[in-house]
């Protein structure tokens, strides 16, 4: 976390219209103050950019974290402590400023920042209130996949707290200063019924002191354990929960569609598909190009699936090829405009074929059998093994001929050669095992 004050009064509006007000500190000696603010390291960097874009006089000035943390009213931190994150990383940035490659800097920081295993049960000892409140500061993941997994870990955390306390209220404060996905992120976490409120950072000191506990999620996605563990387990580790002691049967995803109202035309389309028989969602593209099936190969696979699966209608929420005009191919991309739109479409499928995206995490929430196509290009990633999904691995045959420590796409050859070995027959054979 970063604790700071604003040099001048300024207001910032988030993507959903939430107004965050920053007021100039008038009484610096009083640390229990609504004009002293707390946010994550990532959000603080964004906030400084916003301030500087408005004018030179708008600055965020850091306050010694320990002084505020030691206030008697300040809540107790749960999970792995993030104490003095700003001062540690700030000093390391100065010490290792000669390293231009960001990856090296992050690995160095992981050596100095606290990642030691902790036990939440011991942290809760001696706390006898029946009703507790918990504030979580920061984004729990960067992508939809990561946030769905974080929600599962949060549900397990909530269950553990409910076993000890009568009432548990959890509020989440997300990065908001330059987060263009704030509305989407807020929707994902607010969808969980055990979450009381989802708000925007920053939070002032007086406000956080209303809580009994807090969890600092700042920079967790850059920690070594986050790279080494599946994301559900990584968040459990962060929360101080022994992820190995949690049965696999409890690590399931939940997406609540009870309050969702689909567009009439979308509901009509899906109801019509059900009367025709079975459906397969084909999702060949990712925002990450290394995870996506090259377009020409994706089109070829789509045509083969239509030909070789006569009992199924193939559905897509992506614009794969506008030239394909088949009765058993439906493009629903115009109806998939939000997280819940897409989740609703997934929930209505019989089976799914997807690359490594949030699709297979969403499918697990609705018990939809899914074939997931992974590449081995990101060896640090630990995929989740759900009972409802089976994997196909595509070998990354790209060769990097760059002699420098940074990547140069112009010097990477054979990038897509491995995809040529992906056959529709192999996918269909795996689908038939469900």
Buried (B, 14 or more C-beta within 10 A) or exposed (E): BBBBBBBEEBEBEBBEEBEBEBBEBEEEEEBEBEBBBBBBBBBBBBBBEBBEEEEEEBBBEEBEBEEBBEBEEBBEBBBBBBBBBBBBBBEBEEEEEEBEEEEEBBBBBBEEBEBEEBEBEEBBEEEEEEEBBBBBBBBBBBBBBBBBBBBBBBBBBBEBBEEBBEEBBBBBBBBBBBBEBBBBBBBBBBBBEBBEEBBBBBBBBEBBBEBBBBBBBBBBBBBBBBBEBBBBBBBBBBBBBEBEEBEEEEBBBBBEBEEBEBEEEBBEBBEEBEEEEEBBBBBBBBEBEBBBBBEEBBBBBBBBBBEEBEEBBBBBBBEBBEEBEEEBBBBBEEBBEEBBBBBBBBBBBBBBBBBBBBBBBBBBBBEBBBBBBBBEBBEEBBBBEBEBBBBBEBEBBBEEEEEEEEEEEEEEEEBBBBBEEBEBEEBBEBBEEE
